[in-house]
Amino acid sequence: MPEFNRRLDDFEKFGAKVIGANPDSLYTHKAWLEKIGQIDYPLIADYTKALSRSFGILDEESGVAYRGTFIIDPNQRIRYASENDLLVGRNINEILRVLAALTKGKPCPVNWEAGKSTL
Amino acid sequence: MIKVGMKAPDFTVESTLGKVSMSDYRDKWIVLFFYPLDFTPI
């Protein structure tokens, strides 16, 4: 979560807004932020779990959200969806790579990275 | 799980920076990520 904050400018380059979410309350979020410092993007308090459920990444048994990551385009379409096990952190570089490719709007071959030519 | 190509579910929820609505982000790319709980080290 702090890593998204450190890389916020990299997301801004593509005009993308970062939003974090989990099923904790606003109260818990604020206590957590006191520990880790300021986070400049909104952290959603999905206390009712409705949002996690609507994205299909809620573990109904434990009430926690899996590490789901979604890129949503300006027309509110899902353009990227991934889900990690609770034990595995995300790769922010990969999310930025996909965002770069999507905003490029051209076919990007295997292992494409920003700066490389498209098809 | 929500799949690529689907319309993102609409939402209006409380956040650390006030109310957040999908409609606030019209014409923007959004990276929405979920994590299990606060106070986790990953």
Backbone of each chain as nested JSON, in Angstrom:
{
  "chains": [
    {"id": "A", "residues": [
      {"number": 1, "name": "MET", "atoms": {"N": [0.817, -1.22, 0.0], "CA": [0.0, 0.0, 0.0], "C": [0.851, 1.27, 0.0]}},
      {"number": 2, "name": "PRO", "atoms": {"N": [1.874, 1.358, 0.859], "CA": [2.765, 2.519, 0.766], "C": [3.498, 2.551, -0.574]}},
      {"number": 3, "name": "GLU", "atoms": {"N": [3.703, 1.375, -1.179], "CA": [4.408, 1.33, -2.461], "C": [3.593, 2.022, -3.566]}},
      {"number": 4, "name": "PHE", "atoms": {"N": [2.283, 1.84, -3.552], "CA": [1.424, 2.565, -4.501], "C": [1.599, 4.065, -4.293]}},
      {"number": 5, "name": "ASN", "atoms": {"N": [1.725, 4.468, -3.033], "CA": [1.86, 5.891, -2.736], "C": [3.184, 6.454, -3.275]}},
      {"number": 6, "name": "ARG", "atoms": {"N": [4.263, 5.657, -3.102], "CA": [5.563, 6.091, -3.623], "C": [5.547, 6.218, -5.141]}},
      {"number": 7, "name": "ARG", "atoms": {"N": [4.728, 5.4, -5.79], "CA": [4.707, 5.374, -7.261], "C": [3.549, 6.172, -7.852]}},
      {"number": 8, "name": "LEU", "atoms": {"N": [2.881, 6.957, -7.015], "CA": [1.679, 7.669, -7.451], "C": [1.923, 8.553, -8.679]}},
      {"number": 9, "name": "ASP", "atoms": {"N": [3.085, 9.202, -8.734], "CA": [3.423, 10.043, -9.888], "C": [3.498, 9.228, -11.176]}},
      {"number": 10, "name": "ASP", "atoms": {"N": [3.975, 7.988, -11.062], "CA": [4.076, 7.129, -12.245], "C": [2.682, 6.808, -12.791]}},
      {"number": 11, "name": "PHE", "atoms": {"N": [1.708, 6.656, -11.89], "CA": [0.334, 6.424, -12.334], "C": [-0.261, 7.697, -12.93]}},
      {"number": 12, "name": "GLU", "atoms": {"N": [0.056, 8.828, -12.312], "CA": [-0.448, 10.136, -12.782], "C": [-0.002, 10.417, -14.219]}},
      {"number": 13, "name": "LYS", "atoms": {"N": [1.18, 9.921, -14.584], "CA": [1.698, 10.122, -15.948], "C": [0.727, 9.609, -17.003]}},
      {"number": 14, "name": "PHE", "atoms": {"N": [-0.037, 8.579, -16.633], "CA": [-1.021, 8.015, -17.559], "C": [-2.423, 8.558, -17.268]}},
      {"number": 15, "name": "GLY", "atoms": {"N": [-2.487, 9.57, -16.417], "CA": [-3.782, 10.14, -16.058], "C": [-4.622, 9.18, -15.235]}},
      {"number": 16, "name": "ALA", "atoms": {"N": [-3.963, 8.267, -14.527], "CA": [-4.709, 7.258, -13.767], "C": [-4.764, 7.61, -12.286]}},
      {"number": 17, "name": "LYS", "atoms": {"N": [-5.922, 7.35, -11.7], "CA": [-6.126, 7.59, -10.274], "C": [-6.08, 6.256, -9.533]}},
      {"number": 18, "name": "VAL", "atoms": {"N": [-5.352, 6.236, -8.447], "CA": [-5.247, 5.014, -7.644], "C": [-6.258, 5.071, -6.5]}},
      {"number": 19, "name": "ILE", "atoms": {"N": [-6.945, 3.96, -6.281], "CA": [-7.867, 3.836, -5.149], "C": [-7.587, 2.498, -4.466]}},
      {"number": 20, "name": "GLY", "atoms": {"N": [-7.431, 2.519, -3.155], "CA": [-7.26, 1.282, -2.396], "C": [-8.543, 0.952, -1.649]}},
      {"number": 21, "name": "ALA", "atoms": {"N": [-8.745, -0.309, -1.332], "CA": [-9.959, -0.695, -0.615], "C": [-9.74, -1.971, 0.174]}},
      {"number": 22, "name": "ASN", "atoms": {"N": [-10.383, -2.046, 1.321], "CA": [-10.49, -3.323, 2.032], "C": [-11.703, -3.255, 2.957]}},
      {"number": 23, "name": "PRO", "atoms": {"N": [-12.059, -4.368, 3.59], "CA": [-13.294, -4.365, 4.389], "C": [-13.161, -3.758, 5.793]}},
      {"number": 24, "name": "ASP", "atoms": {"N": [-12.052, -3.124, 6.102], "CA": [-11.924, -2.484, 7.41], "C": [-12.717, -1.171, 7.467]}},
      {"number": 25, "name": "SER", "atoms": {"N": [-12.904, -0.683, 8.686], "CA": [-13.658, 0.561, 8.881], "C": [-12.751, 1.772, 8.682]}},
      {"number": 26, "name": "LEU", "atoms": {"N": [-13.373, 2.923, 8.538], "CA": [-12.632, 4.172, 8.406], "C": [-11.766, 4.402, 9.647]}},
      {"number": 27, "name": "TYR", "atoms": {"N": [-12.309, 4.001, 10.778], "CA": [-11.616, 4.141, 12.054], "C": [-10.294, 3.341, 12.042]}},
      {"number": 28, "name": "THR", "atoms": {"N": [-10.376, 2.107, 11.562], "CA": [-9.179, 1.255, 11.48], "C": [-8.19, 1.811, 10.456]}},
      {"number": 29, "name": "HIS", "atoms": {"N": [-8.734, 2.292, 9.323], "CA": [-7.862, 2.899, 8.296], "C": [-7.047, 4.045, 8.899]}},
      {"number": 30, "name": "LYS", "atoms": {"N": [-7.731, 4.883, 9.669], "CA": [-7.055, 6.065, 10.22], "C": [-5.973, 5.652, 11.225]}},
      {"number": 31, "name": "ALA", "atoms": {"N": [-6.261, 4.634, 12.011], "CA": [-5.265, 4.125, 12.961], "C": [-4.056, 3.549, 12.215]}},
      {"number": 32, "name": "TRP", "atoms": {"N": [-4.318, 2.873, 11.113], "CA": [-3.271, 2.269, 10.273], "C": [-2.41, 3.36, 9.64]}},
      {"number": 33, "name": "LEU", "atoms": {"N": [-3.061, 4.416, 9.18], "CA": [-2.322, 5.519, 8.551], "C": [-1.44, 6.251, 9.561]}},
      {"number": 34, "name": "GLU", "atoms": {"N": [-1.884, 6.271, 10.809], "CA": [-1.038, 6.879, 11.84], "C": [0.264, 6.111, 11.993]}},
      {"number": 35, "name": "LYS", "atoms": {"N": [0.204, 4.831, 11.727], "CA": [1.399, 3.972, 11.825], "C": [2.301, 4.118, 10.609]}},
      {"number": 36, "name": "ILE", "atoms": {"N": [1.705, 4.116, 9.411], "CA": [2.53, 4.045, 8.194], "C": [2.733, 5.393, 7.518]}},
      {"number": 37, "name": "GLY", "atoms": {"N": [2.034, 6.419, 7.985], "CA": [2.195, 7.743, 7.386], "C": [1.127, 8.031, 6.355]}},
      {"number": 38, "name": "GLN", "atoms": {"N": [1.183, 9.237, 5.791], "CA": [0.133, 9.704, 4.897], "C": [0.071, 8.903, 3.594]}},
      {"number": 39, "name": "ILE", "atoms": {"N": [-1.141, 8.656, 3.143], "CA": [-1.378, 8.023, 1.847], "C": [-2.225, 9.007, 1.043]}},
      {"number": 40, "name": "ASP", "atoms": {"N": [-1.725, 9.377, -0.134], "CA": [-2.338, 10.491, -0.877], "C": [-3.479, 10.089, -1.8]}},
      {"number": 41, "name": "TYR", "atoms": {"N": [-3.824, 8.808, -1.831], "CA": [-4.981, 8.375, -2.62], "C": [-6.043, 7.87, -1.639]}},
      {"number": 42, "name": "PRO", "atoms": {"N": [-7.29, 7.83, -2.059], "CA": [-8.34, 7.391, -1.121], "C": [-8.251, 5.906, -0.784]}},
      {"number": 43, "name": "LEU", "atoms": {"N": [-8.455, 5.611, 0.462], "CA": [-8.562, 4.222, 0.926], "C": [-10.01, 3.989, 1.299]}},
      {"number": 44, "name": "ILE", "atoms": {"N": [-10.667, 3.156, 0.538], "CA": [-12.088, 2.904, 0.764], "C": [-12.294, 2.005, 1.978]}},
      {"number": 45, "name": "ALA", "atoms": {"N": [-13.236, 2.401, 2.83], "CA": [-13.633, 1.565, 3.961], "C": [-14.863, 0.772, 3.528]}},
      {"number": 46, "name": "ASP", "atoms": {"N": [-14.615, -0.434, 3.045], "CA": [-15.705, -1.269, 2.525], "C": [-16.268, -2.121, 3.659]}},
      {"number": 47, "name": "TYR", "atoms": {"N": [-16.736, -1.434, 4.673], "CA": [-17.16, -2.095, 5.904], "C": [-18.349, -3.036, 5.674]}},
      {"number": 48, "name": "THR", "atoms": {"N": [-19.2, -2.669, 4.723], "CA": [-20.357, -3.532, 4.416], "C": [-19.941, -4.7, 3.511]}},
      {"number": 49, "name": "LYS", "atoms": {"N": [-18.72, -4.636, 2.975], "CA": [-18.159, -5.652, 2.074], "C": [-18.861, -5.69, 0.715]}},
      {"number": 50, "name": "ALA", "atoms": {"N": [-19.745, -4.718, 0.479], "CA": [-20.515, -4.709, -0.774], "C": [-19.609, -4.527, -1.983]}},
      {"number": 51, "name": "LEU", "atoms": {"N": [-18.609, -3.665, -1.842], "CA": [-17.721, -3.395, -2.979], "C": [-16.854, -4.623, -3.286]}},
      {"number": 52, "name": "SER", "atoms": {"N": [-16.246, -5.194, -2.243], "CA": [-15.406, -6.392, -2.437], "C": [-16.23, -7.515, -3.057]}},
      {"number": 53, "name": "ARG", "atoms": {"N": [-17.48, -7.629, -2.6], "CA": [-18.366, -8.674, -3.117], "C": [-18.703, -8.393, -4.58]}},
      {"number": 54, "name": "SER", "atoms": {"N": [-18.976, -7.133, -4.903], "CA": [-19.372, -6.825, -6.279], "C": [-18.208, -7.032, -7.257]}},
      {"number": 55, "name": "PHE", "atoms": {"N": [-16.978, -6.945, -6.765], "CA": [-15.826, -7.228, -7.625], "C": [-15.422, -8.711, -7.547]}},
      {"number": 56, "name": "GLY", "atoms": {"N": [-16.128, -9.462, -6.717], "CA": [-15.933, -10.906, -6.678], "C": [-14.646, -11.349, -6.015]}},
      {"number": 57, "name": "ILE", "atoms": {"N": [-14.092, -10.529, -5.123], "CA": [-12.838, -10.927, -4.501], "C": [-12.965, -11.027, -2.969]}},
      {"number": 58, "name": "LEU", "atoms": {"N": [-14.203, -11.106, -2.496], "CA": [-14.417, -11.26, -1.054], "C": [-14.365, -12.739, -0.681]}},
      {"number": 59, "name": "ASP", "atoms": {"N": [-13.591, -13.062, 0.347], "CA": [-13.639, -14.41, 0.898], "C": [-14.736, -14.412, 1.953]}},
      {"number": 60, "name": "GLU", "atoms": {"N": [-15.876, -15.001, 1.601], "CA": [-17.065, -14.905, 2.456], "C": [-16.812, -15.515, 3.831]}},
      {"number": 61, "name": "GLU", "atoms": {"N": [-15.992, -16.535, 3.888], "CA": [-15.753, -17.218, 5.155], "C": [-15.004, -16.343, 6.16]}},
      {"number": 62, "name": "SER", "atoms": {"N": [-13.906, -15.728, 5.695], "CA": [-13.081, -14.942, 6.627], "C": [-13.445, -13.457, 6.594]}},
      {"number": 63, "name": "GLY", "atoms": {"N": [-14.187, -13.039, 5.572], "CA": [-14.58, -11.637, 5.477], "C": [-13.474, -10.708, 5.009]}},
      {"number": 64, "name": "VAL", "atoms": {"N": [-12.377, -11.262, 4.491], "CA": [-11.312, -10.412, 3.962], "C": [-11.336, -10.422, 2.43]}},
      {"number": 65, "name": "ALA", "atoms": {"N": [-10.722, -9.397, 1.859], "CA": [-10.659, -9.291, 0.398], "C": [-9.339, -9.88, -0.093]}},
      {"number": 66, "name": "TYR", "atoms": {"N": [-9.411, -10.658, -1.161], "CA": [-8.177, -11.109, -1.806], "C": [-7.5, -9.909, -2.454]}},
      {"number": 67, "name": "ARG", "atoms": {"N": [-6.232, -10.082, -2.827], "CA": [-5.491, -8.973, -3.432], "C": [-5.891, -8.83, -4.901]}},
      {"number": 68, "name": "GLY", "atoms": {"N": [-7.058, -8.248, -5.096], "CA": [-7.56, -8.006, -6.448], "C": [-7.064, -6.666, -6.967]}},
      {"number": 69, "name": "THR", "atoms": {"N": [-6.704, -6.633, -8.245], "CA": [-6.267, -5.38, -8.865], "C": [-7.026, -5.209, -10.175]}},
      {"number": 70, "name": "PHE", "atoms": {"N": [-7.605, -4.038, -10.36], "CA": [-8.436, -3.79, -11.535], "C": [-8.038, -2.476, -12.188]}},
      {"number": 71, "name": "ILE", "atoms": {"N": [-7.876, -2.49, -13.491], "CA": [-7.7, -1.241, -14.237], "C": [-9.01, -0.984, -14.973]}},
      {"number": 72, "name": "ILE", "atoms": {"N": [-9.578, 0.197, -14.713], "CA": [-10.884, 0.574, -15.271], "C": [-10.659, 1.755, -16.207]}},
      {"number": 73, "name": "ASP", "atoms": {"N": [-11.176, 1.667, -17.418], "CA": [-10.919, 2.726, -18.405], "C": [-11.898, 3.891, -18.243]}},
      {"number": 74, "name": "PRO", "atoms": {"N": [-11.692, 4.983, -18.997], "CA": [-12.558, 6.163, -18.821], "C": [-14.036, 5.914, -19.139]}},
      {"number": 75, "name": "ASN", "atoms": {"N": [-14.34, 4.774, -19.789], "CA": [-15.739, 4.422, -20.036], "C": [-16.261, 3.395, -19.029]}},
      {"number": 76, "name": "GLN", "atoms": {"N": [-15.557, 3.278, -17.902], "CA": [-15.936, 2.37, -16.808], "C": [-15.935, 0.897, -17.209]}},
      {"number": 77, "name": "ARG", "atoms": {"N": [-15.094, 0.556, -18.178], "CA": [-14.938, -0.854, -18.537], "C": [-13.722, -1.426, -17.824]}},
      {"number": 78, "name": "ILE", "atoms": {"N": [-13.84, -2.673, -17.399], "CA": [-12.69, -3.363, -16.807], "C": [-11.727, -3.745, -17.934]}},
      {"number": 79, "name": "ARG", "atoms": {"N": [-10.487, -3.331, -17.829], "CA": [-9.508, -3.639, -18.884], "C": [-8.389, -4.542, -18.382]}},
      {"number": 80, "name": "TYR", "atoms": {"N": [-8.327, -4.729, -17.083], "CA": [-7.33, -5.624, -16.49], "C": [-7.888, -6.075, -15.151]}},
      {"number": 81, "name": "ALA", "atoms": {"N": [-7.748, -7.359, -14.871], "CA": [-8.219, -7.892, -13.592], "C": [-7.264, -8.975, -13.139]}},
      {"number": 82, "name": "SER", "atoms": {"N": [-6.763, -8.859, -11.93], "CA": [-5.915, -9.925, -11.399], "C": [-6.244, -10.141, -9.931]}},
      {"number": 83, "name": "GLU", "atoms": {"N": [-5.914, -11.296, -9.468], "CA": [-6.226, -11.657, -8.086], "C": [-5.065, -12.452, -7.518]}},
      {"number": 84, "name": "ASN", "atoms": {"N": [-4.502, -11.949, -6.436], "CA": [-3.403, -12.664, -5.777], "C": [-3.895, -13.315, -4.499]}},
      {"number": 85, "name": "ASP", "atoms": {"N": [-3.284, -14.406, -4.176], "CA": [-3.466, -15.039, -2.876], "C": [-3.088, -14.043, -1.778]}},
      {"number": 86, "name": "LEU", "atoms": {"N": [-3.621, -14.26, -0.598], "CA": [-3.332, -13.36, 0.524], "C": [-1.84, -13.263, 0.825]}},
      {"number": 87, "name": "LEU", "atoms": {"N": [-1.109, -14.322, 0.521], "CA": [0.309, -14.383, 0.902], "C": [1.234, -13.68, -0.087]}},
      {"number": 88, "name": "VAL", "atoms": {"N": [0.688, -13.292, -1.248], "CA": [1.579, -12.789, -2.3], "C": [1.277, -11.328, -2.641]}},
      {"number": 89, "name": "GLY", "atoms": {"N": [2.259, -10.485, -2.429], "CA": [2.121, -9.071, -2.77], "C": [2.138, -8.873, -4.278]}},
      {"number": 90, "name": "ARG", "atoms": {"N": [1.636, -7.717, -4.685], "CA": [1.568, -7.393, -6.107], "C": [2.904, -6.93, -6.655]}},
      {"number": 91, "name": "ASN", "atoms": {"N": [2.994, -6.888, -7.987], "CA": [4.129, -6.262, -8.65], "C": [3.647, -4.955, -9.282]}},
      {"number": 92, "name": "ILE", "atoms": {"N": [3.996, -3.845, -8.647], "CA": [3.514, -2.536, -9.105], "C": [4.028, -2.248, -10.518]}},
      {"number": 93, "name": "ASN", "atoms": {"N": [5.253, -2.694, -10.813], "CA": [5.799, -2.487, -12.16], "C": [4.929, -3.149, -13.224]}},
      {"number": 94, "name": "GLU", "atoms": {"N": [4.399, -4.304, -12.908], "CA": [3.555, -5.015, -13.87], "C": [2.242, -4.254, -14.09]}},
      {"number": 95, "name": "ILE", "atoms": {"N": [1.687, -3.708, -13.02], "CA": [0.439, -2.952, -13.155], "C": [0.693, -1.702, -14.013]}},
      {"number": 96, "name": "LEU", "atoms": {"N": [1.832, -1.058, -13.782], "CA": [2.186, 0.125, -14.583], "C": [2.46, -0.252, -16.04]}},
      {"number": 97, "name": "ARG", "atoms": {"N": [3.06, -1.417, -16.245], "CA": [3.338, -1.875, -17.604], "C": [2.037, -2.077, -18.386]}},
      {"number": 98, "name": "VAL", "atoms": {"N": [1.063, -2.71, -17.727], "CA": [-0.226, -2.962, -18.384], "C": [-0.952, -1.63, -18.638]}},
      {"number": 99, "name": "LEU", "atoms": {"N": [-0.878, -0.73, -17.664], "CA": [-1.511, 0.582, -17.82], "C": [-0.886, 1.342, -19.003]}},
      {"number": 100, "name": "ALA", "atoms": {"N": [0.434, 1.27, -19.109], "CA": [1.135, 1.915, -20.227], "C": [0.655, 1.338, -21.552]}},
      {"number": 101, "name": "ALA", "atoms": {"N": [0.535, 0.027, -21.6], "CA": [0.105, -0.647, -22.828], "C": [-1.342, -0.286, -23.176]}},
      {"number": 102, "name": "LEU", "atoms": {"N": [-2.219, -0.299, -22.177], "CA": [-3.634, 0.003, -22.42], "C": [-3.825, 1.436, -22.905]}},
      {"number": 103, "name": "THR", "atoms": {"N": [-3.098, 2.366, -22.288], "CA": [-3.278, 3.772, -22.665], "C": [-2.611, 4.061, -24.005]}},
      {"number": 104, "name": "LYS", "atoms": {"N": [-1.714, 3.192, -24.423], "CA": [-1.079, 3.29, -25.746], "C": [-2.126, 3.003, -26.834]}},
      {"number": 105, "name": "GLY", "atoms": {"N": [-3.015, 2.065, -26.53], "CA": [-4.102, 1.742, -27.461], "C": [-3.663, 1.013, -28.709]}},
      {"number": 106, "name": "LYS", "atoms": {"N": [-2.454, 0.453, -28.693], "CA": [-1.957, -0.312, -29.842], "C": [-1.547, -1.692, -29.363]}},
      {"number": 107, "name": "PRO", "atoms": {"N": [-1.481, -2.663, -30.303], "CA": [-1.101, -4.013, -29.875], "C": [0.316, -4.043, -29.302]}},
      {"number": 108, "name": "CYS", "atoms": {"N": [0.452, -4.561, -28.097], "CA": [1.74, -4.615, -27.415], "C": [2.127, -6.076, -27.236]}},
      {"number": 109, "name": "PRO", "atoms": {"N": [3.205, -6.512, -27.884], "CA": [3.549, -7.943, -27.858], "C": [4.073, -8.415, -26.508]}},
      {"number": 110, "name": "VAL", "atoms": {"N": [4.368, -9.707, -26.459], "CA": [4.857, -10.347, -25.237], "C": [6.064, -9.588, -24.667]}},
      {"number": 111, "name": "ASN", "atoms": {"N": [6.071, -9.444, -23.36], "CA": [7.157, -8.745, -22.647], "C": [7.335, -7.288, -23.067]}},
      {"number": 112, "name": "TRP", "atoms": {"N": [6.296, -6.722, -23.67], "CA": [6.373, -5.306, -24.056], "C": [6.554, -4.451, -22.807]}},
      {"number": 113, "name": "GLU", "atoms": {"N": [7.327, -3.401, -22.971], "CA": [7.483, -2.418, -21.894], "C": [7.415, -1.035, -22.496]}},
      {"number": 114, "name": "ALA", "atoms": {"N": [7.094, -0.05, -21.664], "CA": [7.028, 1.335, -22.138], "C": [8.36, 1.693, -22.795]}},
      {"number": 115, "name": "GLY", "atoms": {"N": [8.297, 2.333, -23.95], "CA": [9.517, 2.709, -24.668], "C": [9.812, 1.765, -25.817]}},
      {"number": 116, "name": "LYS", "atoms": {"N": [9.334, 0.498, -25.684], "CA": [9.527, -0.466, -26.78], "C": [8.466, -0.234, -27.853]}},
      {"number": 117, "name": "SER", "atoms": {"N": [8.76, -0.694, -29.089], "CA": [7.81, -0.436, -30.167], "C": [6.603, -1.366, -30.073]}},
      {"number": 118, "name": "THR", "atoms": {"N": [5.468, -0.842, -30.557], "CA": [4.229, -1.617, -30.584], "C": [4.133, -2.315, -31.926]}},
      {"number": 119, "name": "LEU", "atoms": {"N": [3.078, -3.109, -32.128], "CA": [2.913, -3.828, -33.402], "C": [2.146, -2.975, -34.406]}}
    ]},
    {"id": "B", "residues": [
      {"number": 1, "name": "MET", "atoms": {"N": [-15.297, -13.643, -10.127], "CA": [-14.61, -12.348, -10.178], "C": [-15.045, -11.578, -11.423]}},
      {"number": 2, "name": "ILE", "atoms": {"N": [-15.023, -10.294, -11.292], "CA": [-15.261, -9.392, -12.412], "C": [-14.236, -9.691, -13.514]}},
      {"number": 3, "name": "LYS", "atoms": {"N": [-14.674, -9.646, -14.751], "CA": [-13.779, -10.013, -15.852], "C": [-13.525, -8.834, -16.782]}},
      {"number": 4, "name": "VAL", "atoms": {"N": [-12.434, -8.943, -17.508], "CA": [-12.089, -7.939, -18.515], "C": [-13.239, -7.812, -19.51]}},
      {"number": 5, "name": "GLY", "atoms": {"N": [-13.587, -6.588, -19.844], "CA": [-14.658, -6.326, -20.801], "C": [-15.979, -5.985, -20.134]}},
      {"number": 6, "name": "MET", "atoms": {"N": [-16.098, -6.376, -18.857], "CA": [-17.336, -6.075, -18.131], "C": [-17.359, -4.616, -17.705]}},
      {"number": 7, "name": "LYS", "atoms": {"N": [-18.556, -4.102, -17.512], "CA": [-18.73, -2.769, -16.962], "C": [-18.375, -2.825, -15.467]}},
      {"number": 8, "name": "ALA", "atoms": {"N": [-17.608, -1.862, -15.001], "CA": [-17.24, -1.852, -13.574], "C": [-18.473, -1.574, -12.727]}},
      {"number": 9, "name": "PRO", "atoms": {"N": [-18.613, -2.28, -11.605], "CA": [-19.754, -1.999, -10.723], "C": [-19.696, -0.55, -10.226]}},
      {"number": 10, "name": "ASP", "atoms": {"N": [-20.838, 0.079, -10.181], "CA": [-20.922, 1.456, -9.695], "C": [-20.769, 1.436, -8.175]}},
      {"number": 11, "name": "PHE", "atoms": {"N": [-20.19, 2.464, -7.62], "CA": [-20.097, 2.502, -6.163], "C": [-20.029, 3.922, -5.637]}},
      {"number": 12, "name": "THR", "atoms": {"N": [-20.514, 4.116, -4.447], "CA": [-20.31, 5.342, -3.672], "C": [-20.013, 4.876, -2.265]}},
      {"number": 13, "name": "VAL", "atoms": {"N": [-18.812, 5.119, -1.803], "CA": [-18.377, 4.587, -0.509], "C": [-17.549, 5.611, 0.251]}},
      {"number": 14, "name": "GLU", "atoms": {"N": [-17.431, 5.383, 1.547], "CA": [-16.598, 6.246, 2.388], "C": [-15.132, 5.877, 2.2]}},
      {"number": 15, "name": "SER", "atoms": {"N": [-14.284, 6.901, 2.2], "CA": [-12.848, 6.644, 2.143], "C": [-12.129, 7.606, 3.081]}},
      {"number": 16, "name": "THR", "atoms": {"N": [-10.828, 7.401, 3.193], "CA": [-10.011, 8.268, 4.047], "C": [-9.972, 9.703, 3.512]}},
      {"number": 17, "name": "LEU", "atoms": {"N": [-10.349, 9.893, 2.237], "CA": [-10.386, 11.247, 1.665], "C": [-11.82, 11.66, 1.347]}},
      {"number": 18, "name": "GLY", "atoms": {"N": [-12.779, 11.178, 2.136], "CA": [-14.185, 11.522, 1.928], "C": [-14.886, 10.514, 1.042]}},
      {"number": 19, "name": "LYS", "atoms": {"N": [-16.109, 10.865, 0.642], "CA": [-16.902, 9.959, -0.189], "C": [-16.262, 9.787, -1.57]}},
      {"number": 20, "name": "VAL", "atoms": {"N": [-16.241, 8.555, -2.05], "CA": [-15.699, 8.259, -3.368], "C": [-16.793, 7.602, -4.201]}},
      {"number": 21, "name": "SER", "atoms": {"N": [-17.055, 8.179, -5.384], "CA": [-18.038, 7.609, -6.305], "C": [-17.372, 7.305, -7.62]}},
      {"number": 22, "name": "MET", "atoms": {"N": [-17.834, 6.262, -8.234], "CA": [-17.368, 5.93, -9.578], "C": [-17.548, 7.136, -10.502]}},
      {"number": 23, "name": "SER", "atoms": {"N": [-18.658, 7.864, -10.296], "CA": [-18.962, 8.986, -11.199], "C": [-17.97, 10.148, -11.046]}},
      {"number": 24, "name": "ASP", "atoms": {"N": [-17.223, 10.182, -9.922], "CA": [-16.194, 11.217, -9.762], "C": [-15.04, 11.001, -10.735]}},
      {"number": 25, "name": "TYR", "atoms": {"N": [-14.961, 9.792, -11.272], "CA": [-13.793, 9.409, -12.073], "C": [-14.129, 9.27, -13.554]}},
      {"number": 26, "name": "ARG", "atoms": {"N": [-15.235, 9.864, -13.952], "CA": [-15.593, 9.824, -15.36], "C": [-14.419, 10.395, -16.172]}},
      {"number": 27, "name": "ASP", "atoms": {"N": [-14.109, 9.781, -17.283], "CA": [-13.016, 10.228, -18.163], "C": [-11.626, 10.008, -17.576]}},
      {"number": 28, "name": "LYS", "atoms": {"N": [-11.529, 9.226, -16.525], "CA": [-10.21, 8.921, -15.943], "C": [-9.969, 7.409, -15.965]}},
      {"number": 29, "name": "TRP", "atoms": {"N": [-8.712, 7.046, -16.053], "CA": [-8.339, 5.658, -15.796], "C": [-8.276, 5.474, -14.279]}},
      {"number": 30, "name": "ILE", "atoms": {"N": [-8.715, 4.329, -13.819], "CA": [-8.682, 4.029, -12.382], "C": [-7.896, 2.735, -12.155]}},
      {"number": 31, "name": "VAL", "atoms": {"N": [-7.019, 2.752, -11.18], "CA": [-6.406, 1.517, -10.7], "C": [-6.987, 1.277, -9.308]}},
      {"number": 32, "name": "LEU", "atoms": {"N": [-7.856, 0.286, -9.232], "CA": [-8.516, -0.03, -7.963], "C": [-7.907, -1.313, -7.421]}},
      {"number": 33, "name": "PHE", "atoms": {"N": [-7.364, -1.244, -6.225], "CA": [-6.778, -2.469, -5.676], "C": [-7.359, -2.767, -4.301]}},
      {"number": 34, "name": "PHE", "atoms": {"N": [-7.516, -4.049, -4.05], "CA": [-8.038, -4.518, -2.769], "C": [-6.922, -5.204, -1.995]}},
      {"number": 35, "name": "TYR", "atoms": {"N": [-6.963, -5.059, -0.698], "CA": [-6.044, -5.814, 0.148], "C": [-6.828, -6.301, 1.351]}},
      {"number": 36, "name": "PRO", "atoms": {"N": [-6.362, -7.398, 1.961], "CA": [-7.213, -8.099, 2.93], "C": [-7.578, -7.286, 4.169]}},
      {"number": 37, "name": "LEU", "atoms": {"N": [-6.588, -6.717, 4.821], "CA": [-6.814, -6.064, 6.104], "C": [-5.778, -4.973, 6.313]}},
      {"number": 38, "name": "ASP", "atoms": {"N": [-6.099, -4.001, 7.155], "CA": [-5.087, -3.061, 7.612], "C": [-4.139, -3.803, 8.569]}},
      {"number": 39, "name": "PHE", "atoms": {"N": [-3.029, -3.215, 8.842], "CA": [-2.035, -3.791, 9.772], "C": [-1.498, -5.139, 9.302]}},
      {"number": 40, "name": "THR", "atoms": {"N": [-1.388, -5.287, 7.985], "CA": [-0.733, -6.491, 7.452], "C": [0.574, -6.048, 6.783]}},
      {"number": 41, "name": "PRO", "atoms": {"N": [1.581, -6.873, 6.839], "CA": [2.909, -6.444, 6.401], "C": [3.163, -6.549, 4.897]}},
      {"number": 42, "name": "ILE", "atoms": {"N": [2.309, -7.232, 4.122], "CA": [2.613, -7.464, 2.701], "C": [2.26, -6.23, 1.87]}}
    ]}
  ]
}
